[in-house]
Amino acid sequence: MNGGRLHELSERFAALAPDLPDGAVKEAISILHGMIQELWRTSGAPGRGAATVVEPALEELRNLYRKAPKMEGPAVAPGLPVGTPAPDFALPNAQGELVRLGDFRGRPVVLVFYPLDWSPGCSQQLDLYQSEWAEFERRGAVLLGISVDSIYSHGAWAYVRGLTFPLLADFHPKGEVARRYQVWREADGFSERALFVVDPEGTIAYAHVSPFLHHVPDVQELLDALDRLTAARR
């Protein structure tokens, strides 16, 4: 990246930063911004490699969720039941590209509704799915994460956690897709922690709403649901 481009991006960040609400997301993005600035400043220094600057800061950012406030509370929304046609949607991914549920017709799709980027339970949950990525691929499943965070938060969070599946921004109108799937928590301004498996024909074949926000669903139960779906189609 040349100096002019870096300066331009830094000015854009400075203009947007005051509009970010205080909290873990703002702190995380600010740390990432500082890492990039420091890397650019020191990358040309004799005897110092980029990894010397980046690795400690990146590790700090990666572990930020450990210091974030815990997310607790019982479920308040039931979620759409099995057998319901899955509402179609089009949401932007971290690159700003629209991703439509209908584009995956013919394949099973796992919709992962989670409350917020950077939060403790969500970091653990999506890390788990990334570690089991080969199992989802083996079953031919598409995995889509959905929360109310912006595409910028998604991009930074995915980079820090090493997430390779799409994170979609249900940002504006806020929570519209979560409302369609009946997993919206109006008092909190984010969704339940919920899973839906949509079959190749577009019908909900499996649904799970965590009984408590901090409860991370059993990944084996999710994989078993995908296996049952495959067996039923044979």
C-alpha positions as a Markdown table, in Angstrom:
| # | Residue | x | y | z |
|---|---|---|---|---|
| 1 | Met | 0.0 | 0.0 | 0.0 |
| 2 | Asn | 1.4 | 3.4 | -0.9 |
| 3 | Gly | 1.6 | 6.3 | 1.5 |
| 4 | Gly | -1.1 | 8.3 | -0.3 |
| 5 | Arg | -3.6 | 5.5 | -0.1 |
| 6 | Leu | -2.8 | 4.8 | 3.6 |
| 7 | His | -3.3 | 8.5 | 4.4 |
| 8 | Glu | -6.6 | 8.5 | 2.5 |
| 9 | Leu | -7.8 | 5.5 | 4.5 |
| 10 | Ser | -6.6 | 7.0 | 7.8 |
| 11 | Glu | -8.6 | 10.1 | 7.1 |
| 12 | Arg | -11.7 | 8.0 | 6.4 |
| 13 | Phe | -11.3 | 6.1 | 9.6 |
| 14 | Ala | -10.8 | 9.4 | 11.6 |
| 15 | Ala | -14.0 | 10.7 | 10.1 |
| 16 | Leu | -16.0 | 7.6 | 10.9 |
| 17 | Ala | -14.6 | 6.8 | 14.3 |
| 18 | Pro | -16.7 | 9.4 | 16.3 |
| 19 | Asp | -19.9 | 7.7 | 15.0 |
| 20 | Leu | -18.9 | 4.3 | 16.4 |
| 21 | Pro | -20.6 | 3.6 | 19.8 |
| 22 | Asp | -18.2 | 3.1 | 22.7 |
| 23 | Gly | -17.5 | -0.5 | 23.5 |
| 24 | Ala | -15.5 | -3.6 | 22.4 |
| 25 | Val | -16.2 | -3.1 | 18.7 |
| 26 | Lys | -14.8 | 0.5 | 18.7 |
| 27 | Glu | -11.8 | -0.6 | 20.7 |
| 28 | Ala | -11.1 | -3.5 | 18.4 |
| 29 | Ile | -11.3 | -1.5 | 15.2 |
| 30 | Ser | -9.2 | 1.2 | 16.8 |
| 31 | Ile | -6.5 | -1.4 | 17.7 |
| 32 | Leu | -6.5 | -2.8 | 14.2 |
| 33 | His | -6.1 | 0.7 | 12.8 |
| 34 | Gly | -3.2 | 1.4 | 15.1 |
| 35 | Met | -1.6 | -1.9 | 14.1 |
| 36 | Ile | -1.7 | -1.0 | 10.5 |
| 37 | Gln | -0.3 | 2.5 | 11.2 |
| 38 | Glu | 2.5 | 1.0 | 13.3 |
| 39 | Leu | 3.4 | -1.6 | 10.7 |
| 40 | Trp | 3.7 | 1.1 | 8.0 |
| 41 | Arg | 5.8 | 3.3 | 10.3 |
| 42 | Thr | 8.3 | 0.6 | 11.2 |
| 43 | Ser | 8.3 | -1.8 | 8.2 |
| 44 | Gly | 11.3 | 0.0 | 6.7 |
| 45 | Ala | 13.3 | 0.1 | 9.9 |
| 46 | Pro | 16.6 | -2.0 | 9.7 |
| 47 | Gly | 16.5 | -5.3 | 11.5 |
| 48 | Arg | 12.7 | -5.2 | 12.2 |
| 49 | Gly | 10.3 | -7.5 | 10.4 |
| 50 | Ala | 6.6 | -6.9 | 10.1 |
| 51 | Ala | 5.9 | -9.9 | 12.3 |
| 52 | Thr | 7.8 | -8.2 | 15.2 |
| 53 | Val | 5.3 | -5.4 | 15.2 |
| 54 | Val | 2.1 | -7.2 | 14.2 |
| 55 | Glu | 2.1 | -10.4 | 16.1 |
| 56 | Pro | 1.8 | -9.1 | 19.7 |
| 57 | Ala | -0.8 | -6.5 | 18.7 |
| 58 | Leu | -2.8 | -9.1 | 16.7 |
| 59 | Glu | -2.8 | -11.5 | 19.6 |
| 60 | Glu | -4.0 | -8.7 | 21.9 |
| 61 | Leu | -6.8 | -8.0 | 19.5 |
| 62 | Arg | -7.7 | -11.7 | 19.0 |
| 63 | Asn | -8.1 | -12.1 | 22.8 |
| 64 | Leu | -10.0 | -8.9 | 23.3 |
| 65 | Tyr | -13.2 | -11.0 | 23.7 |
| 66 | Arg | -11.9 | -12.3 | 27.0 |
| 67 | Lys | -12.2 | -8.9 | 28.5 |
| 68 | Ala | -15.5 | -8.0 | 27.0 |
| 69 | Pro | -18.7 | -8.0 | 29.1 |
| 70 | Lys | -20.4 | -11.3 | 29.3 |
| 71 | Met | -23.6 | -11.7 | 27.3 |
| 72 | Glu | -26.3 | -13.4 | 29.3 |
| 73 | Gly | -30.1 | -13.7 | 29.6 |
| 74 | Pro | -32.7 | -16.2 | 28.6 |
| 75 | Ala | -34.1 | -16.5 | 25.1 |
| 76 | Val | -37.1 | -14.3 | 24.4 |
| 77 | Ala | -37.9 | -15.1 | 20.7 |
| 78 | Pro | -38.9 | -18.6 | 19.5 |
| 79 | Gly | -37.5 | -18.7 | 16.0 |
| 80 | Leu | -39.4 | -20.0 | 12.9 |
| 81 | Pro | -40.3 | -23.7 | 13.2 |
| 82 | Val | -39.2 | -26.6 | 11.1 |
| 83 | Gly | -41.2 | -27.0 | 7.9 |
| 84 | Thr | -41.5 | -23.2 | 7.3 |
| 85 | Pro | -40.3 | -21.9 | 4.0 |
| 86 | Ala | -37.1 | -20.0 | 4.8 |
| 87 | Pro | -37.6 | -16.2 | 4.1 |
| 88 | Asp | -35.3 | -15.1 | 1.3 |
| 89 | Phe | -32.9 | -12.2 | 1.9 |
| 90 | Ala | -30.1 | -10.3 | 0.4 |
| 91 | Leu | -27.4 | -9.0 | 2.8 |
| 92 | Pro | -23.9 | -7.5 | 2.2 |
| 93 | Asn | -20.8 | -9.5 | 3.2 |
| 94 | Ala | -17.7 | -7.9 | 4.5 |
| 95 | Gln | -16.7 | -6.9 | 1.0 |
| 96 | Gly | -20.0 | -5.1 | 0.4 |
| 97 | Glu | -21.2 | -7.8 | -2.0 |
| 98 | Leu | -24.9 | -8.8 | -1.7 |
| 99 | Val | -25.4 | -12.5 | -0.8 |
| 100 | Arg | -28.8 | -13.9 | -1.4 |
| 101 | Leu | -30.2 | -17.0 | 0.2 |
| 102 | Gly | -31.9 | -18.0 | -3.0 |
| 103 | Asp | -28.5 | -18.2 | -4.8 |
| 104 | Phe | -27.8 | -21.4 | -2.9 |
| 105 | Arg | -30.9 | -23.3 | -3.9 |
| 106 | Gly | -29.9 | -26.9 | -4.4 |
| 107 | Arg | -27.5 | -27.0 | -1.4 |
| 108 | Pro | -28.1 | -27.1 | 2.3 |
| 109 | Val | -27.5 | -23.8 | 4.0 |
| 110 | Val | -26.7 | -23.2 | 7.7 |
| 111 | Leu | -27.8 | -19.8 | 8.9 |
| 112 | Val | -25.9 | -18.8 | 12.0 |
| 113 | Phe | -27.6 | -15.8 | 13.8 |
| 114 | Tyr | -25.4 | -14.5 | 16.5 |
| 115 | Pro | -25.7 | -11.4 | 18.7 |
| 116 | Leu | -22.5 | -9.4 | 18.1 |
| 117 | Asp | -19.0 | -9.5 | 16.7 |
| 118 | Trp | -16.2 | -9.3 | 19.3 |
| 119 | Ser | -18.4 | -10.7 | 22.1 |
| 120 | Pro | -17.2 | -13.8 | 24.2 |
| 121 | Gly | -19.7 | -16.4 | 23.1 |
| 122 | Cys | -19.8 | -15.3 | 19.5 |
| 123 | Ser | -16.0 | -15.5 | 19.2 |
| 124 | Gln | -16.0 | -19.0 | 20.7 |
| 125 | Gln | -18.9 | -20.2 | 18.5 |
| 126 | Leu | -17.6 | -19.0 | 15.2 |
| 127 | Asp | -14.1 | -20.2 | 16.0 |
| 128 | Leu | -15.6 | -23.6 | 16.5 |
| 129 | Tyr | -17.4 | -23.6 | 13.1 |
| 130 | Gln | -14.1 | -22.5 | 11.5 |
| 131 | Ser | -12.3 | -25.4 | 13.1 |
| 132 | Glu | -15.0 | -27.8 | 11.8 |
| 133 | Trp | -15.0 | -26.2 | 8.3 |
| 134 | Ala | -13.9 | -29.5 | 6.6 |
| 135 | Glu | -17.0 | -31.2 | 8.1 |
| 136 | Phe | -19.3 | -28.6 | 6.6 |
| 137 | Glu | -17.6 | -28.8 | 3.3 |
| 138 | Arg | -17.8 | -32.6 | 3.3 |
| 139 | Arg | -21.6 | -32.3 | 3.7 |
| 140 | Gly | -21.8 | -29.8 | 0.9 |
| 141 | Ala | -23.2 | -27.2 | 3.3 |
| 142 | Val | -23.0 | -23.4 | 2.9 |
| 143 | Leu | -22.4 | -21.6 | 6.2 |
| 144 | Leu | -23.6 | -17.9 | 6.6 |
| 145 | Gly | -23.1 | -15.9 | 9.7 |
| 146 | Ile | -25.6 | -13.1 | 10.4 |
| 147 | Ser | -25.5 | -10.3 | 12.9 |
| 148 | Val | -26.4 | -6.6 | 13.1 |
| 149 | Asp | -22.8 | -5.5 | 12.9 |
| 150 | Ser | -21.5 | -3.4 | 10.0 |
| 151 | Ile | -19.5 | -4.8 | 7.1 |
| 152 | Tyr | -16.5 | -3.0 | 8.5 |
| 153 | Ser | -16.8 | -4.7 | 11.9 |
| 154 | His | -17.3 | -8.0 | 10.1 |
| 155 | Gly | -14.2 | -7.5 | 8.0 |
| 156 | Ala | -12.0 | -6.7 | 10.9 |
| 157 | Trp | -13.4 | -9.5 | 13.1 |
| 158 | Ala | -13.1 | -12.1 | 10.4 |
| 159 | Tyr | -9.5 | -11.1 | 9.7 |
| 160 | Val | -8.6 | -11.3 | 13.4 |
| 161 | Arg | -10.3 | -14.7 | 14.0 |
| 162 | Gly | -9.3 | -16.2 | 10.7 |
| 163 | Leu | -12.9 | -16.8 | 9.6 |
| 164 | Thr | -13.3 | -17.8 | 6.0 |
| 165 | Phe | -17.1 | -18.2 | 5.6 |
| 166 | Pro | -19.2 | -15.1 | 4.9 |
| 167 | Leu | -20.4 | -12.8 | 7.7 |
| 168 | Leu | -23.5 | -10.9 | 6.6 |
| 169 | Ala | -24.5 | -7.5 | 7.9 |
| 170 | Asp | -28.2 | -7.3 | 9.0 |
| 171 | Phe | -27.4 | -3.7 | 9.7 |
| 172 | His | -30.0 | -1.6 | 7.8 |
| 173 | Pro | -32.8 | -1.8 | 8.3 |
| 174 | Lys | -31.4 | -3.0 | 11.6 |
| 175 | Gly | -32.3 | -6.7 | 12.3 |
| 176 | Glu | -34.8 | -7.0 | 9.4 |
| 177 | Val | -33.7 | -10.5 | 8.6 |
| 178 | Ala | -33.6 | -11.6 | 12.2 |
| 179 | Arg | -37.2 | -10.3 | 12.6 |
| 180 | Arg | -38.2 | -12.4 | 9.5 |
| 181 | Tyr | -36.8 | -15.5 | 11.2 |
| 182 | Gln | -38.4 | -14.5 | 14.5 |
| 183 | Val | -35.1 | -14.3 | 16.5 |
| 184 | Trp | -35.0 | -10.6 | 17.1 |
| 185 | Arg | -34.5 | -9.3 | 20.7 |
| 186 | Glu | -36.1 | -5.9 | 20.6 |
| 187 | Ala | -35.0 | -4.8 | 24.0 |
| 188 | Asp | -31.3 | -5.6 | 23.2 |
| 189 | Gly | -31.1 | -4.5 | 19.6 |
| 190 | Phe | -29.6 | -7.8 | 18.4 |
| 191 | Ser | -30.7 | -11.3 | 17.6 |
| 192 | Glu | -30.9 | -14.5 | 19.6 |
| 193 | Arg | -28.1 | -17.0 | 19.2 |
| 194 | Ala | -29.9 | -19.2 | 16.7 |
| 195 | Leu | -29.3 | -21.8 | 14.0 |
| 196 | Phe | -31.4 | -22.8 | 11.0 |
| 197 | Val | -30.6 | -25.5 | 8.4 |
| 198 | Val | -32.3 | -24.7 | 5.1 |
| 199 | Asp | -32.8 | -27.6 | 2.8 |
| 200 | Pro | -32.0 | -27.5 | -0.9 |
| 201 | Glu | -35.6 | -26.7 | -1.7 |
| 202 | Gly | -35.6 | -23.7 | 0.6 |
| 203 | Thr | -37.5 | -25.1 | 3.6 |
| 204 | Ile | -36.3 | -25.0 | 7.3 |
| 205 | Ala | -35.2 | -28.5 | 8.1 |
| 206 | Tyr | -33.6 | -27.8 | 11.5 |
| 207 | Ala | -34.0 | -24.9 | 14.0 |
| 208 | His | -32.4 | -24.2 | 17.3 |
| 209 | Val | -32.6 | -21.1 | 19.5 |
| 210 | Ser | -30.1 | -21.2 | 22.4 |
| 211 | Pro | -32.0 | -21.1 | 25.8 |
| 212 | Phe | -29.5 | -18.5 | 27.0 |
| 213 | Leu | -27.4 | -16.0 | 25.1 |
| 214 | His | -24.2 | -17.4 | 26.4 |
| 215 | His | -25.0 | -21.0 | 25.4 |
| 216 | Val | -23.0 | -22.1 | 22.4 |
| 217 | Pro | -25.0 | -24.8 | 20.5 |
| 218 | Asp | -23.5 | -28.3 | 20.1 |
| 219 | Val | -21.8 | -28.5 | 16.8 |
| 220 | Gln | -22.2 | -32.2 | 16.6 |
| 221 | Glu | -26.0 | -31.7 | 16.8 |
| 222 | Leu | -25.8 | -29.3 | 13.9 |
| 223 | Leu | -23.7 | -31.8 | 11.8 |
| 224 | Asp | -26.1 | -34.6 | 12.7 |
| 225 | Ala | -29.0 | -32.4 | 11.4 |
| 226 | Leu | -27.1 | -32.1 | 8.1 |
| 227 | Asp | -26.6 | -35.8 | 7.9 |
| 228 | Arg | -30.3 | -36.5 | 8.5 |
| 229 | Leu | -31.1 | -34.1 | 5.7 |
| 230 | Thr | -28.8 | -36.0 | 3.3 |
| 231 | Ala | -30.1 | -39.4 | 4.4 |
| 232 | Ala | -33.7 | -38.2 | 3.8 |
| 233 | Arg | -32.9 | -37.2 | 0.2 |
| 234 | Arg | -31.5 | -40.6 | -0.7 |
